[in-house]
Amino acid sequence: MTSERTGYLSRNVTEAVLAVPGVACLRPGLRSLLHTAGARPPAAREPGAPGSAVRITFDSRGSVAGLQIDVVIRAQQQAARTARAVRAAAAEAAAVAPAAVRVTVTGIV
């Protein structure tokens, strides 16, 4: 997929997720960071690329096949409820089924 489309979609999903009550920020987990440690410096990564907090995969037709989102949640919020709200917001922003969205809570602040 074009990096322009990926960037646009990633920004839309990011804005939708950050608007969910209880989300402190987006932050990739340790596994994502280690997976891409030797690839490129973090500042040079495009939105939606491996190692970022919003990762997008496309199927062979160019449709969004899946979203992986890494979030940090505020301590006063229930993590499971907030993760479900993040999944719904991301699915709506990307126009995909909620089942295609995977949310990982990488921290609580």
C-alpha positions in Angstrom: 0.0 0.0 0.0 1.1 3.5 -0.5 2.7 5.2 2.4 0.4 8.2 1.9 -2.7 6.1 2.4 -1.2 4.3 5.3 -0.2 7.6 6.9 -3.6 9.1 6.4 -5.4 6.0 7.9 -2.9 5.8 10.8 -3.5 9.5 11.7 -7.3 9.0 11.6 -7.1 5.9 13.8 -4.7 7.7 16.2 -7.0 10.7 16.6 -10.0 8.4 17.2 -8.1 6.4 19.8 -6.7 9.4 21.6 -10.3 10.8 21.9 -11.4 7.7 23.9 -11.8 8.5 27.6 -9.1 6.8 29.7 -6.5 6.7 27.0 -3.3 8.4 28.2 -1.2 8.0 25.0 -0.2 5.6 22.3 3.1 3.7 23.0 4.4 0.6 21.3 5.2 -2.3 23.5 8.6 -3.8 24.1 8.0 -6.6 21.7 7.3 -4.2 18.8 10.3 -2.1 19.7 12.6 -5.1 19.9 11.2 -6.5 16.6 12.3 -3.4 14.8 15.4 -2.4 16.8 17.8 -2.9 13.9 15.5 -1.6 11.2 15.6 2.2 11.3 15.7 4.9 14.0 12.3 5.6 15.6 12.2 9.1 14.2 12.4 7.8 10.6 9.6 5.3 10.9 6.4 6.1 9.0 3.0 6.0 10.7 1.6 2.5 10.6 5.0 0.9 10.2 6.3 -1.9 12.5 7.5 -0.4 15.7 4.9 2.3 15.8 1.9 2.2 18.2 -0.6 1.9 15.3 0.2 -0.9 12.8 -1.9 -1.6 9.7 -1.9 -4.7 7.6 -3.5 -4.9 4.2 -4.9 -7.9 2.2 -4.0 -8.7 -1.4 -6.8 -6.4 -2.6 -5.5 -3.4 -0.7 -8.2 -3.5 2.0 -7.4 -3.1 5.6 -7.0 -6.7 7.0 -6.1 -5.8 10.5 -5.1 -3.1 13.0 -2.8 -3.5 16.0 -2.9 -0.7 18.5 -0.7 -0.2 21.6 -2.2 2.1 24.2 -1.4 3.4 27.7 -4.4 3.7 29.9 -5.0 6.0 32.9 -5.0 4.2 36.2 -8.5 5.3 37.3 -10.0 3.6 34.2 -10.9 0.0 33.9 -8.4 -1.4 31.3 -10.8 -3.9 29.7 -13.6 -1.4 29.2 -11.2 1.2 27.8 -9.6 -1.4 25.4 -13.1 -2.3 24.1 -13.8 1.4 23.5 -10.5 1.8 21.7 -11.3 -1.2 19.5 -14.7 0.3 18.6 -13.2 3.7 17.9 -10.4 2.3 15.8 -12.7 0.1 13.8 -15.0 3.0 13.0 -12.1 5.2 12.0 -10.7 2.6 9.7 -14.0 1.3 8.4 -13.3 -2.3 9.4 -15.0 -4.9 11.6 -14.1 -4.7 15.3 -12.8 -8.2 15.1 -10.0 -7.0 12.8 -8.7 -4.7 15.6 -6.3 -6.0 18.2 -5.6 -3.7 21.2 -2.7 -4.2 23.6 -2.4 -2.2 26.9 1.3 -1.5 27.1 1.1 0.5 30.3 -1.0 2.1 33.0 -0.3 5.6 34.3 
